[in-house]
Amino acid sequence: MPRILAIDDEPLYHKMIEHALKPLGYEISFAFEGMQGLNAASAIEPDVIITDVMMPGMDGYEVVRRLRKNPRFMYLPVLVLTSKAELGDKLAAFESGADDYMSKPFEPEELIARLGVLLKRAEINQVYWEREKDKISEAQTIAVHSLRGGVGTSSVAVNLAIGLWEIWRSPTLLVDAVLTAGQVALMLNAPLKRTWADLWNIAPADLDHAVLNTVIGQHKNGLNFITGPTLPSDAEMITADLLRSALNLLRGTNEYIVVDLPHDFSDVAVNVLDSANIILMILAPEMASIRAAAVALDTYRKLGYDETKIKLVLNNVFENGGLNRKKIEEALRMPISLVVPYASADFVRAVNVGKPLLYGSSNVALTGLFENLAFNLSKDEHKNIPPAHPTVAWRNVYKRLSGREG
């Protein structure tokens, strides 16, 4: 039978709930205050939670908000049961994330009926989410990072995301996590209508897909993106916790997420790096960039990152005089996964007209390189099974990698 957790500081209501539900075979556990209730929820994983509002320490609204912040309890049915019966109180319960609301004192029959509805709805939702989970597994998250600016980090992030979208036509999201002067919107020629800054007044626990959808833009070719704030002052209001909560939600609705990171180890950067499946570190063939790369690699090791998820990309940002690839690999004690040839005119033109390389460059070798990179960083289950309806980009990659060009 269903497990019920009731959080209420009044023993009388414990008895009333038990009297109503125990004869029906419900397994009932009780907690007397909010934190005790949260701990009990983690321990017993109930099917429904009933919570009072007015309790010592933490009120019921905060209990619900904290439950919704935890992915384990994001869709757990919660019934707020309280002596506060004004319209504003009811709205506050729903705004905190509760599924239903009942006033004290209550009739046992009504409690039984409402719990039945919540359990039935939860059962339907479970079937739905299990079905959706089969369609979209958790996103492959690729963090594009460098401690040195001017090496093409944003250009790589933008074209990689486009490549993933064009090859698979699966939900793909490009995220600008450079909260001061990010370049994603400029490179996509996208208006800054909605940015991360529009979420400044949303608590991490209150984020949901409906809220996030308000800041997700879409390129005319179909790629989804979230842009950084227009002004640096707006960035101060966006916390690392907010970004982390947003990405946790977005991983469940996308196949691929590419994040353009700031050139640092700020809380925002580390939160993304921690959860990334792949870290793409960009460097240029000059001493300052190599030194920055060495510092970054040392920091990755200290943070405990698996070395296999770190890939080096050498971007030749100038035509002559660059350091030798082999010497760079020896200095960093790590192989370079990809070398981007010198193509300054192509990159500059792409930025100036707001048309990324994969949508506007006549440099076939360069665009092919980014398509190949996107394919190689794709999920194994995608790479290993040819799609039922191959895209033009997939066919191009297949011809190149199988040697069937021409």
Rosetta blueprint (number, residue, H / E / L):
1 M L
2 P L
3 R E
4 I E
5 L E
6 A E
7 I E
8 D L
9 D L
10 E L
11 P H
12 L H
13 Y H
14 H H
15 K H
16 M H
17 I H
18 E H
19 H H
20 A H
21 L H
22 K H
23 P H
24 L H
25 G L
26 Y L
27 E E
28 I E
29 S E
30 F E
31 A E
32 F L
33 E L
34 G H
35 M H
36 Q H
37 G H
38 L H
39 N H
40 A H
41 A H
42 S H
43 A H
44 I H
45 E L
46 P L
47 D L
48 V E
49 I E
50 I E
51 T E
52 D L
53 V L
54 M L
55 M L
56 P L
57 G L
58 M L
59 D L
60 G H
61 Y H
62 E H
63 V H
64 V H
65 R H
66 R H
67 L H
68 R H
69 K H
70 N L
71 P H
72 R H
73 F H
74 M L
75 Y L
76 L L
77 P L
78 V E
79 L E
80 V E
81 L E
82 T E
83 S L
84 K L
85 A L
86 E L
87 L H
88 G H
89 D H
90 K H
91 L H
92 A H
93 A H
94 F H
95 E H
96 S H
97 G L
98 A L
99 D L
100 D E
101 Y E
102 M E
103 S E
104 K L
105 P L
106 F L
107 E L
108 P H
109 E H
110 E H
111 L H
112 I H
113 A H
114 R H
115 L H
116 G H
117 V H
118 L H
119 L H
120 K H
121 R H
122 A H
123 E H
124 I H
125 N H
126 Q H
127 V H
128 Y H
129 W H
130 E H
131 R H
132 E H
133 K H
134 D H
135 K H
136 I L
137 S L
138 E L
139 A L
140 Q E
141 T E
142 I E
143 A E
144 V E
145 H E
146 S L
147 L L
148 R L
149 G L
150 G L
151 V L
152 G L
153 T H
154 S H
155 S H
156 V H
157 A H
158 V H
159 N H
160 L H
161 A H
162 I H
163 G H
164 L H
165 W H
166 E H
167 I H
168 W H
169 R L
170 S L
171 P L
172 T E
173 L E
174 L E
175 V E
176 D E
177 A L
178 V L
179 L L
180 T L
181 A L
182 G L
183 Q L
184 V H
185 A H
186 L H
187 M H
188 L L
189 N L
190 A L
191 P L
192 L L
193 K L
194 R L
195 T L
196 W H
197 A H
198 D H
199 L H
200 W L
201 N L
202 I L
203 A L
204 P H
205 A H
206 D H
207 L L
208 D L
209 H H
210 A H
211 V H
212 L H
213 N H
214 T L
215 V L
216 I L
217 G E
218 Q E
219 H L
220 K L
221 N L
222 G L
223 L L
224 N E
225 F E
226 I E
227 T L
228 G L
229 P L
230 T L
231 L L
232 P H
233 S H
234 D H
235 A H
236 E L
237 M L
238 I L
239 T L
240 A H
241 D H
242 L H
243 L H
244 R H
245 S H
246 A H
247 L H
248 N H
249 L H
250 L H
251 R L
252 G L
253 T L
254 N L
255 E L
256 Y E
257 I E
258 V E
259 V E
260 D E
261 L L
262 P L
263 H L
264 D L
265 F L
266 S L
267 D H
268 V H
269 A H
270 V H
271 N H
272 V H
273 L H
274 D H
275 S H
276 A L
277 N L
278 I E
279 I E
280 L E
281 M E
282 I E
283 L E
284 A L
285 P L
286 E L
287 M H
288 A H
289 S H
290 I H
291 R H
292 A H
293 A H
294 A H
295 V H
296 A H
297 L H
298 D H
299 T H
300 Y H
301 R H
302 K H
303 L L
304 G L
305 Y L
306 D L
307 E H
308 T H
309 K H
310 I E
311 K E
312 L E
313 V E
314 L E
315 N E
316 N L
317 V L
318 F L
319 E L
320 N L
321 G L
322 G L
323 L L
324 N L
325 R H
326 K H
327 K H
328 I H
329 E H
330 E H
331 A H
332 L H
333 R L
334 M L
335 P L
336 I E
337 S E
338 L E
339 V E
340 V E
341 P L
342 Y L
343 A L
344 S H
345 A H
346 D H
347 F H
348 V H
349 R H
350 A H
351 V H
352 N H
353 V H
354 G L
355 K L
356 P L
357 L H
358 L H
359 Y H
360 G H
361 S L
362 S L
363 N L
364 V H
365 A H
366 L H
367 T H
368 G H
369 L H
370 F H
371 E H
372 N H
373 L H
374 A H
375 F H
376 N H
377 L L
378 S L
379 K L
380 D H
381 E H
382 H H
383 K H
384 N L
385 I L
386 P L
387 P L
388 A L
389 H L
390 P L
391 T L
392 V H
393 A H
394 W H
395 R H
396 N H
397 V H
398 Y H
399 K H
400 R H
401 L H
402 S L
403 G L
404 R L
405 E L
406 G L
